[in-house]
Amino acid sequence: MKQGLQKLTDSEIQLVLDRYPEWKLELANGLHSFCFEKKFSSFSSAFSFLTKLALVSESLDHHAEIWNSYDLVRLKLYTHDQNGLTKNDEAFIERLMKFD
């Protein structure tokens, strides 16, 4: 199994959540995902964040589900190939939050 596709343990998931409290763990249809929601000061600020998100996504070849409505951005992140959370998701969050 590729390093990035190694599933996170429950304790590793909790460590990610402890380091990045703006991210939450969600369970839907038996599938865990990391979720993020942020209201920005303007559409331009939200779009700037989305641009950073695109750069991180492309650099890791890993893409979140994205919702944007004016100044609100929501992300849902998990590794589709593994139907769960992996080291790839952790790397995505770490890299994205360095931008913010």
C-alpha positions as CSV (number, residue, x, y, z in Angstrom):
1,M,0.0,0.0,0.0
2,K,1.3,3.5,-0.8
3,Q,2.4,5.6,2.2
4,G,-0.2,8.2,1.4
5,L,-3.0,5.6,1.3
6,Q,-2.2,4.2,4.7
7,K,-5.4,4.5,6.8
8,L,-5.2,6.7,9.9
9,T,-5.9,5.0,13.3
10,D,-8.4,6.5,15.7
11,S,-5.6,8.1,17.7
12,E,-4.0,9.6,14.6
13,I,-7.3,11.1,13.6
14,Q,-7.6,12.6,17.0
15,L,-4.1,14.1,16.7
16,V,-5.1,15.8,13.5
17,L,-8.2,17.2,15.1
18,D,-6.2,18.4,18.1
19,R,-3.7,20.2,15.9
20,Y,-6.3,21.7,13.6
21,P,-9.4,22.5,15.7
22,E,-11.1,24.2,12.8
23,W,-11.5,20.7,11.2
24,K,-14.2,18.4,12.5
25,L,-14.8,14.7,12.1
26,E,-18.1,13.7,10.4
27,L,-19.7,10.3,10.0
28,A,-22.2,9.8,7.2
29,N,-23.3,6.5,5.7
30,G,-20.6,4.7,7.6
31,L,-17.9,6.9,6.1
32,H,-15.6,9.2,8.2
33,S,-14.5,12.5,6.7
34,F,-12.7,15.6,7.8
35,C,-14.9,18.7,7.4
36,F,-14.0,22.3,7.4
37,E,-16.2,25.4,7.3
38,K,-15.2,29.0,7.4
39,K,-16.9,32.3,6.8
40,F,-14.5,34.9,5.2
41,S,-14.8,38.7,5.3
42,S,-15.6,38.8,1.6
43,F,-16.1,36.8,-1.6
44,S,-12.5,37.9,-2.6
45,S,-11.1,36.4,0.6
46,A,-13.0,33.2,0.2
47,F,-11.9,32.9,-3.4
48,S,-8.3,33.5,-2.4
49,F,-8.6,30.6,0.0
50,L,-10.1,28.5,-2.8
51,T,-7.1,29.3,-5.0
52,K,-4.7,28.1,-2.3
53,L,-6.9,25.0,-1.9
54,A,-6.5,24.3,-5.7
55,L,-2.7,24.6,-5.4
56,V,-2.6,22.1,-2.5
57,S,-5.0,19.8,-4.2
58,E,-3.0,19.7,-7.4
59,S,0.4,19.3,-5.6
60,L,-0.9,16.2,-3.7
61,D,-3.2,15.0,-6.5
62,H,-5.8,14.8,-3.8
63,H,-9.1,16.7,-3.9
64,A,-11.7,17.7,-1.4
65,E,-15.4,18.1,-2.0
66,I,-15.9,21.9,-2.1
67,W,-18.9,24.1,-1.5
68,N,-18.7,27.9,-1.8
69,S,-21.5,30.5,-1.4
70,Y,-20.2,34.0,-1.5
71,D,-18.1,34.3,1.7
72,L,-18.6,30.8,3.0
73,V,-16.4,27.8,2.1
74,R,-17.1,24.2,3.2
75,L,-14.8,21.3,2.6
76,K,-15.3,17.5,3.0
77,L,-12.1,15.4,2.8
78,Y,-11.5,11.7,2.7
79,T,-9.6,9.3,0.5
80,H,-12.2,7.9,-2.0
81,D,-10.0,4.9,-3.0
82,Q,-9.9,3.8,0.6
83,N,-13.4,4.9,1.8
84,G,-11.8,6.5,4.8
85,L,-9.2,8.8,6.2
86,T,-5.5,8.3,5.2
87,K,-2.1,9.9,5.6
88,N,-3.0,11.7,2.3
89,D,-5.8,13.5,4.1
90,E,-3.5,14.5,7.0
91,A,-0.9,15.8,4.5
92,F,-3.6,17.8,2.7
93,I,-4.8,19.5,5.9
94,E,-1.2,20.3,7.1
95,R,-0.3,21.8,3.7
96,L,-3.5,23.8,3.4
97,M,-3.5,25.2,6.9
98,K,0.1,26.5,6.4
99,F,-1.3,28.8,3.7
100,D,-4.0,30.2,5.9
